[in-house]
């Protein structure tokens, strides 16, 4: 059957329906999925992308380049659409690389130069964030001036961005001036001012800003706590944590860190248990701090519990997590479990080998540590300065003087690793343990940099062990110059003099300590019994079982006699 000349064909019907279909899609293109669907159909027909769909695509763009491509395809049809310009500038700001931030500022200048749409608060805050990322002081001041003239500088959204920018640029006084000029300050503005002070190390001012906030959230508390933790006031962090009305995972992480900072390793584990009872899910940062605390505590049973929690799969077992596990087991005394984990994992990097080499070295497995280093080189990984600290330590503990000299000399020649004062300290320790005091002292004298306390301390300790009073006096004099109030130096010197039967000088050293008010640090040891870590101080009778312990010791002494 033939159609008449005036009758519409099927193709005509589809063509007539296309504009209506596109219009419908454009109205619904507020999500990335519908926007991509519309973009695909329009590209096939060579038609421009509507601004509404373009904004949805730019907001979820995987890269600034993709966002700019979408912007360039849509802006000719909608040059005055402020949301299109803002979304693209925000996409550049979101990726925060220097090149992306520079492109954002260029696009903002183009927006103003073309006589385009008037920027809104979201445009302004994105541009300010870019100035902050670039640490562009002059551009930041210019943008701030423009925003003031445009009446945008006093809003909470823009104000918070300006406070953050000046704080990041190190201009805290200007940040405070902007803060004071914001008529209505919400919690975001307050948090930004507190963070600005914390970043500058002005914790007292951060506390004052915190106290002046009408509303606080967990970020407010966490920011202030991080400031106190950074300056070493762990006890204040613990007090703030207990006062917090609402906590999040970061709050618990800061509390665990505060306990670790104080050396209260058992308390850190206790806080972790409280965290789980409060039904908070620990994250990777929690476990990293916890494993560090557990390593310092030295409790193998707690280490097993931490490992068991990680096995449940709540935390991604990446290379960093596995390295921390290996280090934890090694420091808790189980080098065999550490080595088993190391062998079983396929996620090995330079840090993995460093941790295992150091663990073997410190547990007296020097030759095994050197063998592992050779395997490390065969894997094609490049050793770093930490690797060689472990290798030289292994040689020192195993008495491998020739091997130690070889690895020390090969650092620069074979691996392009600079020898630091710490590496020289390891070599001094290596020579000293072998009784080669003259070689150790000669090495110190020929160092290309100034010896630090670790170098002189290794030499003094070697002199104490081998009764080399003359060199020991020289080392002690240098150490006292560097660390005049370190009691360990005076004790080592006194023991060195005692080894040489110079008792008058021993008494002189002890009198000097008393005269300067330097007290000897009490010796401390701990042992794990039935999953409980028992701590003992020299001359301490405060342990609940001290009578029983001392009776047992006396009985053992009698048996030894």
C-alpha positions as CSV (number, residue, x, y, z in Angstrom):
1,X,0.0,0.0,0.0
2,X,1.4,3.4,-1.0
3,X,1.1,6.5,1.1
4,X,-0.3,9.6,-0.3
5,X,1.8,12.6,-0.9
6,X,0.6,14.4,2.2
7,X,0.4,11.4,4.5
8,X,3.2,11.3,7.3
9,X,5.6,8.4,7.1
10,X,6.9,6.3,10.0
11,X,10.3,8.2,9.8
12,X,8.5,11.5,10.0
13,X,6.7,10.3,13.1
14,X,10.0,9.4,14.8
15,X,11.5,12.7,13.8
16,X,8.6,14.6,15.2
17,X,8.8,12.6,18.5
18,X,12.6,13.2,18.9
19,X,12.4,16.8,20.3
20,X,9.7,15.8,22.8
21,X,11.9,12.8,23.9
22,X,15.0,15.0,24.2
23,X,13.1,17.6,26.2
24,X,11.8,15.0,28.6
25,X,15.3,13.5,29.1
26,X,16.7,17.0,29.6
27,X,14.1,17.7,32.4
28,X,15.0,14.4,34.1
29,X,18.8,14.7,33.5
30,X,19.6,15.6,37.1
31,X,21.4,12.3,37.9
32,X,24.6,11.1,36.3
33,X,22.9,8.1,34.7
34,X,20.2,10.0,32.9
35,X,22.7,12.8,32.0
36,X,25.0,10.2,30.3
37,X,22.1,8.7,28.5
38,X,21.1,12.1,27.1
39,X,24.7,13.0,26.2
40,X,25.1,9.8,24.2
41,X,22.0,10.4,22.2
42,X,22.8,14.1,21.6
43,X,26.4,13.2,20.5
44,X,25.0,10.8,17.9
45,X,23.0,13.7,16.4
46,X,25.5,16.5,16.8
47,X,23.3,18.4,19.2
48,X,24.5,20.5,22.3
49,X,24.2,19.1,25.8
50,X,21.6,21.0,28.0
51,X,23.1,22.9,30.9
52,X,21.1,20.9,33.5
53,X,22.5,17.6,32.2
54,X,26.0,19.0,31.9
55,X,26.0,20.1,35.6
56,X,25.0,16.6,36.7
57,X,27.8,15.1,34.6
58,X,30.4,17.6,35.8
59,X,29.5,17.1,39.4
60,X,30.4,13.4,39.2
61,X,33.2,13.7,36.6
62,X,36.2,11.3,37.2
63,X,38.8,14.0,36.3
64,X,39.0,17.7,35.7
65,X,39.8,17.0,32.0
66,X,36.4,15.2,31.6
67,X,34.6,18.0,33.5
68,X,36.1,20.6,31.2
69,X,35.2,18.6,28.0
70,X,31.5,18.5,29.2
71,X,31.7,22.2,30.0
72,X,33.1,23.2,26.6
73,X,30.3,21.2,24.9
74,X,27.5,22.8,26.9
75,X,28.6,26.4,27.5
76,X,28.0,27.8,24.0
77,X,24.3,27.1,24.4
78,X,24.2,28.4,28.0
79,X,27.0,31.0,28.5
80,X,25.1,32.7,31.3
81,X,24.4,29.6,33.4
82,X,26.2,30.2,36.8
83,X,25.7,26.5,37.9
84,X,27.6,25.3,34.8
85,X,30.6,27.6,35.5
86,X,30.5,26.8,39.3
87,X,30.3,23.0,38.8
88,X,33.4,23.1,36.5
89,X,35.4,25.3,38.9
90,X,34.4,23.1,41.8
91,X,35.5,20.0,39.8
92,X,39.0,21.5,39.4
93,X,39.0,22.5,43.2
94,X,37.9,19.0,44.2
95,X,40.9,17.3,42.7
96,X,43.2,19.8,44.5
97,X,46.3,19.3,42.4
98,X,48.3,22.4,41.6
99,X,47.6,22.2,37.9
100,X,43.8,21.7,38.5
101,X,43.8,24.6,40.9
102,X,45.5,26.9,38.4
103,X,43.0,25.9,35.7
104,X,40.2,26.8,38.1
105,X,41.5,30.3,38.6
106,X,42.0,30.7,34.8
107,X,38.4,29.6,34.3
108,X,37.2,32.0,37.0
109,X,39.0,34.9,35.3
110,X,37.4,33.9,32.0
111,X,34.0,33.9,33.6
112,X,34.5,37.5,34.8
113,X,36.2,38.7,31.6
114,X,33.4,37.4,29.3
115,X,30.8,39.3,31.3
116,X,29.3,35.9,32.2
117,X,27.0,35.1,35.1
118,X,27.6,36.7,38.5
119,X,29.5,34.2,40.8
120,X,27.6,32.8,43.7
121,X,28.8,31.7,47.1
122,X,29.6,28.2,45.9
123,X,31.7,29.6,43.0
124,X,33.5,31.9,45.4
125,X,34.3,29.1,48.0
126,X,35.7,26.9,45.2
127,X,38.0,29.6,43.9
128,X,39.2,30.4,47.5
129,X,40.0,26.7,48.0
130,X,42.1,26.8,44.8
131,X,44.1,29.8,46.1
132,X,44.7,27.9,49.3
133,X,45.8,24.7,47.4
134,X,48.3,26.8,45.3
135,X,49.4,28.8,48.4
136,X,48.9,31.8,46.1
137,X,48.9,34.7,48.5
138,X,48.4,37.6,46.0
139,X,45.7,35.8,44.1
140,X,44.0,34.9,47.4
141,X,44.0,38.6,48.6
142,X,42.7,39.7,45.1
143,X,39.9,37.1,45.2
144,X,39.0,38.2,48.8
145,X,38.8,41.8,47.6
146,X,36.6,40.9,44.7
147,X,34.3,38.9,47.0
148,X,34.0,41.8,49.4
149,X,33.0,44.2,46.6
150,X,30.5,41.6,45.2
151,X,28.9,41.2,48.7
152,X,29.9,37.5,49.0
153,X,32.6,37.6,51.6
154,X,30.4,37.7,54.7
155,X,28.4,34.5,54.1
156,X,29.2,31.5,56.3
157,X,30.1,29.3,53.3
158,X,32.6,31.7,51.8
159,X,33.8,32.9,55.2
160,X,34.8,29.4,56.2
161,X,36.8,29.0,53.0
162,X,38.5,32.3,53.5
163,X,39.5,31.5,57.1
164,X,40.9,28.1,55.9
165,X,42.8,29.8,53.1
166,X,44.5,32.4,55.3
167,X,45.2,29.7,57.9
168,X,46.8,27.5,55.2
169,X,48.9,30.5,54.0
170,X,50.2,31.0,57.6
171,X,48.3,34.3,58.0
172,X,46.4,33.5,61.2
173,X,45.7,37.1,62.1
174,X,44.0,37.7,58.8
175,X,42.0,34.4,59.3
176,X,40.8,35.7,62.7
177,X,39.8,39.1,61.1
178,X,37.7,37.3,58.5
179,X,36.2,35.1,61.3
180,X,35.3,38.1,63.4
181,X,33.6,39.8,60.4
182,X,31.2,36.9,59.7
183,X,27.9,38.1,61.3
184,X,26.4,34.6,61.9
185,X,28.9,31.8,62.5
186,X,27.8,28.2,62.2
187,X,29.7,25.1,63.4
188,X,31.6,24.8,60.2
189,X,33.0,28.3,60.5
190,X,33.9,27.6,64.2
191,X,35.6,24.3,63.3
192,X,37.6,26.0,60.6
193,X,38.9,28.7,63.0
194,X,39.9,26.1,65.6
195,X,41.7,24.0,62.9
196,X,43.5,27.2,61.7
197,X,44.9,27.8,65.2
198,X,45.8,24.1,65.7
199,X,47.6,24.1,62.4
200,X,49.6,27.1,63.5
201,X,50.4,25.5,66.9
202,X,48.4,28.1,68.8
203,X,46.5,25.6,71.0
204,X,45.5,28.1,73.7
205,X,43.9,30.3,71.0
206,X,42.2,27.2,69.5
207,X,40.8,26.5,73.0
208,X,39.5,30.0,73.2
209,X,37.8,29.7,69.8
210,X,36.4,26.4,70.8
211,X,35.0,27.7,74.1
212,X,33.3,30.6,72.1
213,X,31.4,28.2,69.8
214,X,27.6,28.2,70.3
215,X,27.4,24.8,68.7
216,X,29.9,22.0,68.6
217,X,30.1,18.6,66.8
218,X,32.6,15.7,67.0
219,X,34.9,17.5,64.5
220,X,35.1,20.5,66.9
221,X,36.3,18.2,69.7
222,X,38.6,16.1,67.6
223,X,40.3,19.1,66.1
224,X,41.0,20.6,69.5
225,X,42.2,17.2,70.8
226,X,44.6,16.7,67.9
227,X,46.1,20.1,68.7
228,X,46.8,19.1,72.4
229,X,48.1,15.7,71.2
230,X,50.5,17.4,68.8
231,X,52.0,19.5,71.5
232,X,52.3,16.5,73.9
233,X,49.5,17.2,76.3
234,X,48.0,13.7,76.2
235,X,46.4,14.1,79.6
236,X,44.3,17.0,78.3
237,X,43.2,14.9,75.3
238,X,42.0,12.2,77.7
239,X,40.0,14.7,79.7
240,X,38.4,16.2,76.6
241,X,37.5,12.7,75.3
242,X,35.7,11.9,78.5
243,X,33.8,15.2,78.4
244,X,32.6,14.7,74.7
245,X,28.8,14.3,74.4
246,X,29.0,12.5,71.1
247,X,32.0,10.6,69.8
248,X,33.0,9.1,66.4
249,X,35.7,6.7,65.3
250,X,38.3,9.5,65.0
251,X,37.6,10.5,68.6
252,X,38.4,7.0,69.8
253,X,41.5,6.9,67.6
254,X,42.8,10.1,69.2
255,X,42.1,8.7,72.7
256,X,44.1,5.5,71.9
257,X,46.9,7.7,70.5
258,X,46.9,9.8,73.7
259,X,47.3,6.7,75.9
260,X,50.2,5.6,73.6
261,X,51.8,9.0,73.8
262,X,51.8,8.8,77.6
263,X,53.2,5.3,77.5
264,X,50.0,3.8,78.9
265,X,50.0,0.9,76.5
266,X,47.6,-1.2,78.6
267,X,45.1,1.8,78.7
268,X,45.3,2.0,74.9
269,X,44.2,-1.6,74.6
270,X,41.5,-0.9,77.2
271,X,40.2,2.0,75.2
272,X,40.0,-0.2,72.1
273,X,37.9,-2.7,74.1
274,X,35.6,0.2,75.3
275,X,35.3,1.3,71.7
276,X,34.1,-2.1,70.5
277,X,31.6,-2.3,73.5
278,X,30.2,1.0,72.4
279,X,29.6,-0.5,69.0
280,X,32.0,1.6,67.0
281,X,33.7,-0.1,64.1
282,X,37.5,0.4,64.2
283,X,39.1,1.5,61.0
284,X,42.6,1.1,59.6
285,X,43.9,4.1,61.6
286,X,42.6,2.5,64.8
287,X,44.4,-0.7,64.1
288,X,47.7,1.0,63.2
289,X,47.8,2.9,66.5
290,X,46.6,-0.2,68.4
291,X,49.3,-2.4,66.9
292,X,51.9,0.2,67.8
293,X,50.7,0.3,71.4
294,X,50.6,-3.5,71.6
295,X,54.2,-3.7,70.3
296,X,55.3,-1.4,73.0
297,X,53.3,-3.3,75.6
298,X,55.0,-6.5,74.6
299,X,51.9,-8.7,75.3
300,X,51.9,-11.7,72.9
301,X,48.3,-12.6,74.0
302,X,47.0,-9.2,73.2
303,X,48.9,-9.3,69.9
304,X,47.1,-12.6,69.1
305,X,43.7,-10.9,69.9
306,X,44.5,-8.0,67.6
307,X,45.5,-10.4,64.8
308,X,42.3,-12.4,65.4
309,X,40.2,-9.3,65.0
310,X,42.0,-8.4,61.7
311,X,41.3,-12.0,60.4
312,X,37.6,-11.3,60.6
313,X,37.9,-9.1,57.6
314,X,36.6,-5.8,59.0
315,X,39.8,-4.0,57.8
316,X,41.4,-4.3,54.4
317,X,44.7,-6.3,54.8
318,X,46.9,-4.2,52.7
319,X,50.7,-4.1,52.7
320,X,50.9,-1.4,55.4
321,X,48.6,-3.4,57.7
322,X,50.6,-6.6,57.3
323,X,53.9,-4.8,57.9
324,X,52.5,-3.4,61.2
325,X,51.4,-7.0,62.2
326,X,54.9,-8.4,61.5
327,X,56.5,-5.6,63.5
328,X,54.0,-6.1,66.4
329,X,54.7,-9.8,66.7
330,X,58.5,-9.2,66.5
331,X,58.4,-6.6,69.3
332,X,56.2,-8.9,71.4
333,X,59.0,-11.5,71.3
334,X,57.6,-13.9,68.7
335,X,60.0,-13.5,65.8
336,X,58.8,-17.0,64.5
337,X,55.2,-15.7,64.2
338,X,56.5,-12.6,62.5
339,X,58.6,-14.6,60.0
340,X,55.6,-16.9,59.3
341,X,53.4,-13.9,58.4
342,X,56.2,-12.5,56.3
343,X,56.7,-15.7,54.4
344,X,52.9,-16.3,53.8
345,X,52.1,-12.8,52.5
346,X,52.5,-11.9,48.8
347,X,52.1,-8.2,49.5
348,X,55.8,-7.4,50.2
349,X,57.4,-4.0,49.7
350,X,60.7,-2.4,50.9
351,X,59.1,-1.7,54.3
352,X,58.2,-5.4,54.7
353,X,61.8,-6.5,54.3
354,X,63.0,-3.6,56.5
355,X,60.7,-4.7,59.3
356,X,61.7,-8.4,59.0
357,X,65.4,-7.7,58.7
358,X,65.4,-5.5,61.8
359,X,63.3,-8.1,63.7
360,X,65.8,-10.8,62.9
361,X,68.8,-8.6,63.8
362,X,67.3,-7.5,67.2
363,X,66.5,-11.1,68.1
364,X,70.1,-12.3,67.4
365,X,69.5,-13.9,64.0
366,X,72.2,-11.9,62.3
367,X,73.1,-14.3,59.5
368,X,69.4,-14.9,58.7
369,X,68.9,-11.2,58.4
370,X,71.8,-10.9,55.9
371,X,70.4,-13.8,54.0
372,X,67.0,-12.1,53.8
373,X,68.7,-8.9,52.6
374,X,70.2,-10.9,49.7
375,X,66.8,-12.3,48.8
376,X,65.5,-8.7,49.0
377,X,68.0,-7.6,46.3
378,X,67.1,-10.6,44.1
379,X,63.4,-9.5,44.2
380,X,64.4,-6.3,42.4
381,X,63.4,-4.1,45.3
382,X,65.7,-1.2,46.1
383,X,67.0,-1.0,49.7
384,X,66.8,2.4,51.5
385,X,68.6,3.9,54.5
386,X,66.3,2.0,57.0
387,X,67.3,-1.3,55.3
388,X,70.9,-0.7,56.0
389,X,70.3,0.3,59.6
390,X,68.8,-3.2,60.0
391,X,71.7,-4.9,58.1
392,X,74.4,-3.1,60.1
393,X,72.6,-3.8,63.3
394,X,72.5,-7.5,62.3
395,X,76.2,-7.5,61.7
396,X,76.8,-5.8,65.1
397,X,74.7,-8.3,67.1
398,X,76.3,-11.2,65.3
399,X,79.9,-9.9,65.5
400,X,80.3,-9.9,61.7
401,X,82.8,-7.0,61.4
402,X,84.0,-7.8,57.9
403,X,80.5,-8.1,56.6
404,X,79.5,-4.9,58.3
405,X,82.3,-3.0,56.7
406,X,81.4,-4.4,53.3
407,X,77.7,-3.4,53.6
408,X,78.6,0.0,55.0
409,X,80.9,0.8,52.0
410,X,78.5,-0.6,49.5
411,X,75.7,1.7,50.6
412,X,77.0,4.6,48.4
413,X,78.9,2.7,45.8
414,X,76.3,-0.1,44.9
415,X,73.0,1.4,46.1
416,X,73.3,5.2,46.0
417,X,72.2,5.4,49.7
418,X,73.8,8.2,51.7
419,X,75.4,7.2,55.0
420,X,73.7,9.1,57.8
421,X,74.9,9.6,61.4
422,X,72.7,6.7,62.4
423,X,74.6,4.4,60.1
424,X,77.9,5.6,61.6
425,X,76.5,4.9,65.0
426,X,75.8,1.3,63.9
427,X,79.4,1.0,62.7
428,X,80.7,2.4,66.0
429,X,78.6,-0.2,67.8
430,X,79.9,-2.9,65.5
431,X,83.5,-2.1,66.2
432,X,82.8,-1.5,69.9
433,X,81.1,-4.9,70.4
434,X,84.1,-6.5,68.8
435,X,86.5,-4.6,71.2
436,X,87.9,-2.5,68.3
437,X,87.8,0.7,70.3
438,X,90.6,2.5,68.4
439,X,88.9,1.7,65.0
440,X,85.6,3.0,66.4
441,X,87.1,6.2,67.7
442,X,89.0,6.7,64.4
443,X,85.7,6.3,62.5
444,X,84.0,9.0,64.7
445,X,86.9,11.4,64.1
446,X,86.7,11.0,60.3
447,X,82.9,11.3,59.9
448,X,81.9,13.8,57.2
449,X,79.2,15.2,59.4
450,X,79.0,16.2,63.1
451,X,78.5,13.1,65.3
452,X,75.2,13.1,67.2
453,X,74.4,11.6,70.7
454,X,73.8,8.1,69.2
455,X,77.4,8.0,67.9
456,X,79.0,9.1,71.1
457,X,76.7,6.9,73.2
458,X,77.7,3.8,71.2
459,X,81.4,4.7,71.7
460,X,80.9,5.3,75.4
461,X,79.0,2.1,75.9
462,X,81.8,0.2,74.1
463,X,84.4,1.8,76.4
464,X,82.4,0.8,79.4
465,X,82.3,-2.8,78.2
466,X,86.0,-3.0,77.5
467,X,87.4,-0.7,80.2
468,X,88.8,2.0,77.8
469,X,88.7,4.9,80.2
470,X,90.6,7.5,78.2
471,X,88.4,7.3,75.1
472,X,85.4,6.9,77.3
473,X,86.1,10.2,79.0
474,X,86.3,11.9,75.6
475,X,83.0,10.3,74.5
476,X,81.3,11.3,77.8
477,X,82.4,14.9,77.5
478,X,80.9,15.2,74.0
479,X,77.7,13.5,75.2
480,X,77.3,15.8,78.1
481,X,77.7,18.8,75.8
482,X,74.9,17.5,73.6
483,X,72.6,16.1,76.4
484,X,73.7,17.7,79.7
485,X,70.8,16.3,81.7
486,X,70.7,12.8,80.4
487,X,71.3,10.5,83.4
488,X,72.3,7.6,81.2
489,X,75.5,9.4,80.2
490,X,76.7,9.9,83.8
491,X,75.9,6.3,84.7
492,X,77.8,5.0,81.7
493,X,80.8,7.2,82.5
494,X,80.7,6.2,86.2
495,X,80.6,2.5,85.2
496,X,83.5,3.0,82.8
497,X,85.6,4.6,85.5
498,X,84.6,1.9,87.9
499,X,85.8,-0.7,85.4
500,X,89.2,1.1,85.4
501,X,89.2,1.2,89.3
502,X,89.2,5.0,89.3
503,X,86.9,5.2,92.3
504,X,87.6,8.9,93.1
505,X,86.4,9.9,89.7
506,X,83.3,7.7,90.1
507,X,82.3,9.6,93.2
508,X,83.0,12.9,91.5
509,X,80.5,11.9,88.7
510,X,77.9,10.9,91.3
511,X,78.3,14.2,93.2
512,X,77.9,16.1,89.9
513,X,74.7,14.3,89.3
514,X,73.4,15.2,92.8
515,X,74.5,18.8,92.5
516,X,72.7,19.3,89.2
517,X,69.6,17.4,90.5
518,X,69.9,14.6,87.9
519,X,68.2,11.4,89.1
520,X,69.0,8.0,87.8
521,X,66.0,6.6,86.0
522,X,64.7,3.5,87.8
523,X,65.3,0.2,86.0
524,X,62.0,-1.4,84.8
525,X,61.1,-4.8,83.5
526,X,57.9,-6.6,82.7
527,X,56.8,-10.2,82.2
528,X,53.5,-11.6,80.8
529,X,51.9,-14.2,83.1
530,X,48.5,-15.7,82.3
531,X,47.8,-13.0,79.6
532,X,48.5,-10.2,82.2
533,X,51.6,-8.0,81.8
534,X,53.3,-7.6,85.2
535,X,55.5,-4.5,85.6
536,X,58.4,-4.2,88.0
537,X,60.5,-1.2,89.0
538,X,63.9,-1.5,90.8
539,X,63.4,-1.2,94.6
540,X,59.6,-1.1,94.2
541,X,57.4,-3.0,96.7
542,X,54.0,-1.8,95.4
543,X,53.2,-5.0,93.5
544,X,50.3,-6.8,95.3
545,X,52.4,-10.1,95.3
546,X,55.7,-8.5,96.2
547,X,56.2,-10.5,99.5
548,X,55.6,-13.8,97.7
549,X,57.9,-12.7,94.8
550,X,60.8,-11.7,97.1
551,X,60.4,-14.9,99.1
552,X,60.7,-16.9,95.9
553,X,63.7,-14.9,94.8
554,X,65.4,-15.4,98.2
555,X,64.7,-19.2,97.9
556,X,66.3,-19.2,94.4
557,X,69.4,-17.3,95.7
558,X,69.9,-19.9,98.4
559,X,69.7,-22.7,95.9
560,X,72.2,-20.9,93.6
561,X,74.6,-20.6,96.6
